[in-house]
Amino acid sequence: MTMHNEELRLPSNDWRAYQGVLSRRVFAFLLDYAIIVLLWIPAAVVVFFLGILTLGLGFMLYPALFAIVAMLYFGLTVGGREQASPGMRLMGLAIARTDGRPMDFLTAIVHLVIFWIANALLTPLILLIGLFTDRSRLLHDLLIGTVTVRRDMY
């Protein structure tokens, strides 16, 4: 499989592309999780009827339903053409891979899962990492090879 040069898009090295990214990420996070909660409600209704149709087996999806909805949401949006979730787009942000390749569905989900693990272990210290790294990268960005950048500078 060959990679064409026009498909590669390296993130900016200009410091202005990362100015204010941490605070924008916090607001994007809050917006995205509000949207996920709104998407979870109809998903819960579907699982309810699925549970009735499967004589109770479908109800086993409830404990993982929020995670499933969140993974689909971020996989389809961050791993999609815009390279950003709706909350990130509203805050003027996008995610870029440091190797220049576009984010795909699986990479977006791995990014999310590593964020959840890091957040569970380091809360509330997870944002402090961004104050001391280049380009305001957080732990999950460093581990997966991504950077969050302002869309107008990307």
N, C-alpha and C positions, 0 to 999 in steps of 0.2 A: 504494500500500500504506500503510495507516494503522497507527499504533502506539497501542495503548491505554495509558492511564496505569498500569493495574494491572500491565502487563508490565514497566514500568521499575522498576528497583531500584538506586538509587544507593548506592555504598559509604559506610560510616560515616565521619564526620569526627572521631570520638572517638579520641584518641591511644591509648586502651587496646585498640582493635581491631587495632592494629599492633604491640603490645608482644610481643616474642619471636618475631616472624614469621620473621626471617632464620634463626635456629637451627632452627626448625621446618621451614623450607623445605629445609634441608640434609638433615635426616633423612627428609623426605618424598621427596626426590630419590633417596636411597639405597634406600628401600623400593620406590619405583616402578621403578627400574632392575633391582632383584632380581626383581620380578614380570615385567618385560619379558624378562629372560633366561630365566625359566621358560616364558614363552609362546613364546619364540623356538625352543625345543627341538622342540615338536610341529610348528611351522611349518617347521622345517628338514627334518623327516621327510616332511612333505607335499610339499615342494619336491623332495626326493630322488625320491619316486615319480613326481612330475610330470616330472622330468628323464628318468626311464626311459621313461615313456609318450610323451614328445615327442622321443625319440631324442637327448637331450642338450640341447635348447633350454631346457628348464626350469631347468637348472643355472645359467643366466645370472642367475637371481634371487638366488642366494646372496650376491653382494657387497652388494646393497641390502636383504637380508631383514631385518636388524636395524632399519634405518631405517623400513621398511614396517611392521613390527610395532609399533615405538614410535609412529609417526604414527597408526596405527589405535587404539592403546591410549589415547593422549592425546586424539585427536579424539573418540572415543566417550565418554571419561570426563569430561574437562575441558569438552568441548563438550556434554555431556549435562545431564540435569536437575539433578544434584547440583553442577555447576560445580566439580568437584574430582576428582582422580584418587584411587584407593584409598589411596595413600600420604599424600596431602594430607588425606583424610578421617580417617585414623588420627592424624594430627598436629593435627587440629582446624582445618584451613585450607580456604579456598575462593578461587577467582579471581573477581573482579568487573571488569566494564568500567566505566571512569570515566563513560561516557555513560549508564549505567544499563540498557543492553540486556543480555540474557543472552548468554553465550558460545555460539558455534555451532561446528560441526565445523571449518569452514575457518579461523576465527579461532584456534581452539585449535592447529591444525597450524602456522599462520603464527607463533604465539607460540613453539612448540617449535623451529621452524627458526631463528628469530632468536636464540633461546637458544643453539642449537648454534653458530651463527656467532659470537656474542658470546663464548661460552665458548672457542672455538678461538682467538680473537684476544686475549682478555684474561685467560686463566687464569693465575694464581689470583686475579687482581684483580677478577673479576666480582662477588664478594660485597662488596668495599669500596665499590662504588657505592651499595649499600643503606644504608651507614652515613651517607651524606651527603645523601640525598634524602628528601623528605617521604614519609611512610608506608612507608619502607624499600623503595622501588621499585627494581628493578634495571633495567639498560639495556633489555632486551627488554620490560619492563613499560612503560617510558616511550615506546618507539617504537610499541607497538601500542595503548596506551591502556588498560592493565589495572592492577589492584592486587591483591595477595594479602592477604587479611584473615582474622582469626580467625573461625571459623564462629559461635561463641557471641556475637559482637558485630556480626555482619553483618545 
